[in-house]
Each structure stands twice: as structure tokens, then as C-alpha cells.
């Protein structure tokens, strides 16, 4: 889920280089939503798959991204608390 990556990016020293194809794809979504600033590698399409040819470099999490991350963390904490209650 892209929001987990966003939360991780908020707690990581930036800039950060990412090699993992799935994480780069999530960065593309986060960047298009205006939640991060990142340089993404060129894309090729092989056998119906999107393949990134290189690393993504996440430069910063935007203020909008930090806000979305903290809102998401709050929701996750509430869900954990509700799930932990005895029935």
C-alpha cells in the first residue's frame, strides 16, 4: 500500500534511493498525488509489465504528504485499538 511507504518516508533521512520495482511504482502514485517529490527512472513495458530501468530518488515528503501520513497513522491506531478489544 502506498500509504505505508509514505509513512516510512516520513521517518527516513532523505534523499532516499529505491530499487524495488513495487516501491518505485508506489512512488509514482505518491508523486502524482503531490505527496512526495521524487525523480523516477524511465519506464519500459515488457510482456505486459511495467519495468522501471533504474532507481527512484525520493527528495522530500511534501506538507500535504506529511499531513496524509499522520492522518493515516491515526486511522491505523484506531483500527488496531478496535481490533484489540475483547468481544
NORRA-V59848 format. One record per pair of residues at least 24 apart in sequence whose ideal C-beta (glycine too) atoms are under 8 Angstrom apart, sorted by the first residue. I is the first residue (numbers start at 1). J is the second residue. D is the distance in Angstrom with one decimal. If there is no record, write none. Layout:
BEGIN
((I	J	D) (I	J	D))
END
This chain:
BEGIN
((1	26	7.9) (2	26	4.3) (2	29	5.0) (2	30	5.4) (3	68	7.3) (3	69	7.2) (3	72	4.6) (5	30	6.9) (6	30	5.8) (6	35	5.9) (6	36	7.1) (6	61	7.0) (6	65	5.9) (6	68	6.6) (6	69	5.0) (6	72	7.3) (7	69	5.0) (7	72	6.5) (7	73	6.1) (9	36	6.4) (9	58	5.8) (9	61	5.3) (9	65	7.7) (9	69	8.0) (10	61	5.4) (10	65	7.4) (10	66	6.0) (10	69	4.7) (14	58	5.8) (14	59	6.4) (14	60	5.7) (14	61	7.3) (15	57	5.3) (15	58	6.2) (15	59	5.2) (15	60	7.8) (16	57	7.2) (16	58	4.8) (17	55	4.7) (17	56	7.2) (17	57	5.5) (18	55	6.2) (18	56	4.5) (18	57	7.7) (18	58	6.8) (19	55	5.5) (21	51	6.9) (21	52	5.9) (23	56	7.3) (24	52	4.6) (24	55	7.8) (24	56	4.4) (25	50	6.9) (25	52	7.5) (27	56	4.8) (27	58	6.3) (28	56	8.0) (30	65	6.9) (34	62	6.1) (34	64	5.5) (34	65	7.6) (35	61	6.9) (35	62	5.9) (35	64	5.9) (35	65	3.4) (35	68	5.8) (36	60	6.9) (36	61	5.4) (36	62	6.4) (36	65	5.4) (37	62	6.5))
END
